[in-house]
Amino acid sequence: ARYHMQSWLTFISSELHKQFGPLFHNEPEAWQAKQRGKISERFLYLEDILTDRAFLMGERFMICDAYLFVMLQWADKFHIDLQLYPNLDDYEDRIAQRPAVQAAMAAEGLHGRHAYKKSA
């Protein structure tokens, strides 16, 4: 389980986190489009993984899920539509509904798309 967890943390850091860098640094639009394509490929992979499980490693929320949740918040920030990936979108919803996640986001003054879903 430890190695499986390490594998997910490595995937998220190298295959997602790294791809968002150019979007934060106002790189040329062509470069940003290339990065968005890479992010979409990784989201398609995760879409398949989350077909038959609630969280990355099964039915329990783990640290790798917390890390991926942050990346999904960045997707929202950069207008990458998670509704194109229904399993990933549902996954983000499940995590966003966790009381500890809501408390942490409120404490940090963060308002993701989920901050407004309940009141809508």
RAJOQUI-V639167 format. One record per residue. N is the residue number from 0. RES is the residue in one letter. SS is DSSP state (@ for helix, = for strand, . for the rest). BURIAL is + if it has 24 or more other ideal C-beta (glycine too) atoms within 12 Angstrom, else -. D_LAST is the distance of its C-alpha to the last C-alpha in Angstrom with 1 decimal. Layout:
BEGIN
n->{N,N}
res->{RES,RES}
ss->{SS,SS}
burial->{BURIAL,BURIAL}
d_last->{D_LAST,D_LAST}
END
This chain:
BEGIN
n->{0,1,2,3,4,5,6,7,8,9,10,11,12,13,14,15,16,17,18,19,20,21,22,23,24,25,26,27,28,29,30,31,32,33,34,35,36,37,38,39,40,41,42,43,44,45,46,47,48,49,50,51,52,53,54,55,56,57,58,59,60,61,62,63,64,65,66,67,68,69,70,71,72,73,74,75,76,77,78,79,80,81,82,83,84,85,86,87,88,89,90,91,92,93,94,95,96,97,98,99,100,101,102,103,104,105,106,107,108,109,110,111,112,113,114,115,116,117,118,119}
res->{A,R,Y,H,M,Q,S,W,L,T,F,I,S,S,E,L,H,K,Q,F,G,P,L,F,H,N,E,P,E,A,W,Q,A,K,Q,R,G,K,I,S,E,R,F,L,Y,L,E,D,I,L,T,D,R,A,F,L,M,G,E,R,F,M,I,C,D,A,Y,L,F,V,M,L,Q,W,A,D,K,F,H,I,D,L,Q,L,Y,P,N,L,D,D,Y,E,D,R,I,A,Q,R,P,A,V,Q,A,A,M,A,A,E,G,L,H,G,R,H,A,Y,K,K,S,A}
ss->{.,@,@,@,@,@,@,@,@,@,@,@,@,@,@,@,@,@,@,@,@,@,@,@,.,.,.,.,@,@,@,@,@,@,@,@,@,@,@,@,@,@,@,@,@,@,@,@,@,.,.,.,.,.,=,.,.,=,.,.,.,.,@,@,@,@,@,@,@,@,@,@,@,@,@,@,@,.,.,.,.,@,@,@,.,@,@,@,@,@,@,@,@,@,@,@,.,.,@,@,@,@,@,@,@,@,@,.,.,.,.,.,@,@,@,.,.,.,.,.}
burial->{-,-,-,-,-,-,-,+,+,-,+,+,-,-,+,+,+,-,+,+,-,-,+,-,-,-,-,-,-,-,-,-,-,-,+,+,-,+,+,+,-,+,+,-,-,+,-,-,+,+,-,-,-,-,+,+,+,-,-,-,+,+,-,+,+,+,+,+,+,+,+,+,+,+,+,+,-,+,-,+,-,+,-,-,+,-,+,+,+,-,+,+,+,+,+,+,-,-,-,-,+,-,-,-,+,-,-,-,-,-,-,+,+,+,-,-,-,-,-,-}
d_last->{39.1,39.7,40.7,37.8,35.5,37.5,37.2,33.4,33.5,36.0,34.1,30.9,33.0,35.2,33.3,29.8,30.1,33.2,31.7,29.0,31.8,32.6,29.0,29.1,32.6,32.3,34.7,35.7,33.2,35.5,35.4,31.7,31.4,33.9,31.9,28.6,30.8,32.0,28.5,27.6,30.7,29.9,26.4,28.1,30.4,27.7,25.9,29.2,29.7,26.4,27.2,28.9,27.7,24.7,25.9,28.5,31.4,30.4,28.5,28.5,26.4,29.0,29.4,29.3,25.7,24.8,26.6,25.0,21.5,22.5,23.7,20.4,18.8,21.6,20.8,17.4,19.3,21.8,19.5,20.8,18.4,18.2,17.1,20.8,21.6,19.7,21.5,20.9,17.2,17.1,19.4,17.3,14.4,17.1,18.3,15.2,14.6,18.1,18.5,21.2,19.2,16.4,19.3,21.1,18.4,17.8,21.6,22.0,19.4,17.6,14.1,13.6,10.8,9.9,9.7,6.1,5.2,5.5,3.8,0.0}
END
